Amino acid sequence: MKDDLLEEENIESEKIRVESKPEKCPVCGFKPVAEILYGMPVFSQELEEEMKAGKVTLGGCDISPGQPSWECSRCETLFYIDSDKEIL
């Protein structure tokens, strides 16, 4: 059980936290950084084009606190809103 807590703390400390959406990925330098949509978005031609352009990606139906808000379109690095400045 203690090992599980340490592993969870390590995962939390490795998350890349940002105050707002990065213009480009600080890991690989690629842009755009995609917004992650959660839930069941209405699929449209516009959404399909944004996904192909790397501006949007789907995050699944599970909507819960602490999930990443953005993802690099190339290296798939996830970005989390800084919890001290979390936007609702």
C-alpha positions in Angstrom: 0.0 0.0 0.0 2.8 2.4 0.8 4.4 1.6 -2.6 1.1 2.5 -4.3 1.1 5.9 -2.6 4.7 6.6 -3.6 3.9 5.6 -7.2 0.9 7.9 -7.3 3.0 10.8 -5.9 5.7 10.2 -8.6 3.0 10.2 -11.3 1.6 13.5 -10.0 5.0 15.1 -9.9 5.7 14.1 -13.5 2.6 15.8 -14.9 3.3 18.9 -16.9 1.3 21.7 -15.4 0.6 25.0 -17.2 -1.5 28.1 -16.5 -3.0 28.2 -20.1 -2.8 26.3 -23.4 0.8 26.2 -24.7 1.3 27.8 -28.1 3.7 25.0 -28.9 4.9 21.8 -27.2 7.7 22.6 -24.7 8.9 19.0 -25.1 9.2 18.7 -28.9 8.5 22.2 -30.1 5.6 21.1 -32.4 2.4 23.1 -32.9 -0.5 23.0 -32.7 -1.2 21.7 -29.2 -4.6 20.1 -29.3 -7.5 20.8 -27.0 -8.9 17.6 -25.4 -12.6 17.2 -25.7 -14.3 15.0 -23.1 -17.8 13.6 -23.1 -19.8 12.9 -26.3 -19.2 15.9 -28.7 -21.4 16.2 -31.7 -19.4 14.9 -34.7 -19.4 17.4 -37.5 -17.3 18.3 -40.6 -15.8 21.1 -38.6 -14.8 18.8 -35.7 -13.3 16.3 -38.2 -11.2 19.1 -39.8 -10.0 20.3 -36.5 -9.0 16.8 -35.5 -7.1 16.3 -38.8 -5.3 19.6 -38.3 -4.2 18.5 -34.8 -6.2 21.3 -33.0 -8.6 18.9 -31.2 -8.4 15.4 -29.9 -11.0 13.2 -28.1 -10.5 12.3 -24.5 -13.3 9.8 -24.0 -16.6 9.8 -22.1 -15.2 9.8 -18.6 -15.3 13.3 -17.3 -13.6 13.8 -13.9 -11.4 16.3 -12.2 -7.7 16.3 -12.8 -7.7 15.1 -16.4 -5.4 16.7 -18.9 -6.7 19.7 -20.9 -4.3 19.6 -23.9 -2.1 17.2 -25.8 0.8 17.7 -28.2 -0.3 16.7 -31.7 3.1 15.1 -32.4 4.6 13.5 -29.2 1.3 13.1 -27.3 2.6 14.9 -24.2 -0.3 15.7 -21.9 -0.7 19.1 -20.3 -2.7 19.7 -17.1 -4.1 23.0 -15.8 -2.1 24.2 -12.8 -4.3 23.1 -9.9 -3.7 26.4 -8.0 -5.2 28.3 -11.0 -7.7 25.7 -12.2 -10.3 27.0 -14.6 -13.9 25.8 -14.2 
